[in-house]
Amino acid sequence: MKLLRIIGTLLIVLVMSACSGKEEYKPVDIKLEKDLTIGGSEEDINQDFKFILSANVDEQGNIYILDPNLSVVRKFDKNGQFLWELSQKGQEPGEFMRVVGLAVGQEGKVFIVDQNNRKIMIFSSAGHFVDEFKVIDGYPIKIAVDSRDFIYVNFLWRLKDFLIQKYSPRGEKITAFCEAGFSEEKDRFLREARNGIEFCVDHQDNVYVSYNRDYKILKYSSSGKLLKTWTRNLPQTPQPIRKYNPQPGWIEIKGDIIIQNIAVDSTGNVYVLWGWMASEKGLLIDIFSPEGQYLGNFYSGVKPLEDWQYFHIDKKDNLYIIEPLKEPKLYRFKMLKSEK
């Protein structure tokens, strides 16, 4: 009888574990080890940037850096040596006026957003023009691609329906998702600010979206189905957004940006870069499991010169911190992980 009770107990535990379907994640401790810096040199024109808005890395570790002020995309190898630059100004195929978004897909294909010409352009890993297509949904500003080179785009001033459009590699519109909110806000500039998002795609083609002005993470499938939503309690109240008119005809939006960037690592963990409360050790980065379980946090390792940074995580889990405006640079860190 005792043996039967033990067997029965084990069966109940197994059934309960199977029914729960939830994986337990352990807290993570991360130490950073800096091993590369690109930028900050006025003597080397290829190392001189005016504004680094975005960076991406291919499977070989080559690094791509986008500067919208110079309207260039530069490619460096994994050791930081310059390889080539895209800077074809114009409106013809393969030419662009203002690049604002960058993503790297399969076989090192480079996807860039030309905001002024309202088009998505595709180049080979060698920098040769491959294809492009126009987008009519607004002015594109952010881009990500999945494992099949399907393209996800966010638009400026797209406030009435959905915030992300998905396209095939040939430019056919597939779907739209991430419903725009804040429709009660009458002022267009404030409504646009509240609908500001960052997004990324993990290695299983799930799409993670974060709002700039609210600590809220949304997880979608590649088809646009909402899978999960989570938030985080803030340690103090951020400055609310407001419209500011420094002079006639000039409008600025003031207030704290709560989430500045979002990224995923090779295991599917989600990293969220805070946009405020900077310290000498950098900006705070939260870590969550793919299901939204909080795993810990660490600092970016670089003191922000203007309380403003971006980041990227490559497939080998190297962390890239972008110091965008003042003395623009890109730093690469090895993330040394251990369980707490």
Rosetta blueprint (number, residue, H / E / L):
1 M L
2 K H
3 L H
4 L H
5 R H
6 I H
7 I H
8 G H
9 T H
10 L H
11 L H
12 I H
13 V H
14 L H
15 V H
16 M H
17 S H
18 A H
19 C H
20 S H
21 G L
22 K L
23 E L
24 E L
25 Y L
26 K L
27 P L
28 V E
29 D E
30 I E
31 K E
32 L E
33 E E
34 K E
35 D E
36 L E
37 T E
38 I E
39 G E
40 G L
41 S L
42 E L
43 E L
44 D L
45 I H
46 N H
47 Q H
48 D L
49 F L
50 K L
51 F L
52 I L
53 L L
54 S E
55 A E
56 N E
57 V E
58 D L
59 E L
60 Q L
61 G L
62 N L
63 I E
64 Y E
65 I E
66 L E
67 D E
68 P L
69 N L
70 L L
71 S L
72 V E
73 V E
74 R E
75 K E
76 F E
77 D L
78 K L
79 N L
80 G L
81 Q L
82 F E
83 L E
84 W E
85 E E
86 L E
87 S L
88 Q L
89 K E
90 G L
91 Q L
92 E L
93 P L
94 G L
95 E L
96 F E
97 M L
98 R L
99 V E
100 V E
101 G E
102 L E
103 A E
104 V E
105 G L
106 Q H
107 E H
108 G H
109 K L
110 V E
111 F E
112 I E
113 V E
114 D E
115 Q L
116 N L
117 N L
118 R L
119 K E
120 I E
121 M E
122 I E
123 F E
124 S L
125 S L
126 A L
127 G L
128 H L
129 F E
130 V E
131 D E
132 E E
133 F E
134 K E
135 V L
136 I L
137 D L
138 G L
139 Y E
140 P E
141 I E
142 K E
143 I E
144 A E
145 V E
146 D L
147 S L
148 R L
149 D L
150 F L
151 I E
152 Y E
153 V E
154 N E
155 F E
156 L E
157 W L
158 R L
159 L L
160 K L
161 D L
162 F E
163 L E
164 I E
165 Q E
166 K E
167 Y E
168 S L
169 P L
170 R L
171 G L
172 E L
173 K E
174 I E
175 T E
176 A E
177 F E
178 C E
179 E E
180 A L
181 G L
182 F L
183 S L
184 E L
185 E L
186 K L
187 D L
188 R H
189 F H
190 L H
191 R H
192 E H
193 A H
194 R H
195 N L
196 G L
197 I E
198 E E
199 F E
200 C E
201 V E
202 D L
203 H L
204 Q L
205 D L
206 N L
207 V E
208 Y E
209 V E
210 S E
211 Y E
212 N L
213 R L
214 D L
215 Y L
216 K E
217 I E
218 L E
219 K E
220 Y E
221 S L
222 S L
223 S L
224 G L
225 K L
226 L E
227 L E
228 K E
229 T E
230 W E
231 T E
232 R L
233 N L
234 L L
235 P L
236 Q L
237 T L
238 P L
239 Q L
240 P L
241 I L
242 R E
243 K E
244 Y E
245 N E
246 P E
247 Q E
248 P L
249 G L
250 W E
251 I E
252 E E
253 I E
254 K E
255 G L
256 D L
257 I L
258 I L
259 I E
260 Q E
261 N E
262 I E
263 A E
264 V E
265 D L
266 S L
267 T L
268 G L
269 N L
270 V E
271 Y E
272 V E
273 L E
274 W E
275 G L
276 W L
277 M L
278 A L
279 S E
280 E L
281 K L
282 G E
283 L L
284 L E
285 I E
286 D E
287 I E
288 F E
289 S L
290 P L
291 E L
292 G L
293 Q L
294 Y E
295 L E
296 G E
297 N E
298 F E
299 Y E
300 S L
301 G L
302 V L
303 K L
304 P L
305 L L
306 E L
307 D L
308 W L
309 Q L
310 Y E
311 F E
312 H E
313 I E
314 D L
315 K L
316 K L
317 D L
318 N E
319 L E
320 Y E
321 I E
322 I E
323 E E
324 P L
325 L L
326 K L
327 E L
328 P L
329 K E
330 L E
331 Y E
332 R E
333 F E
334 K E
335 M E
336 L E
337 K E
338 S E
339 E E
340 K L
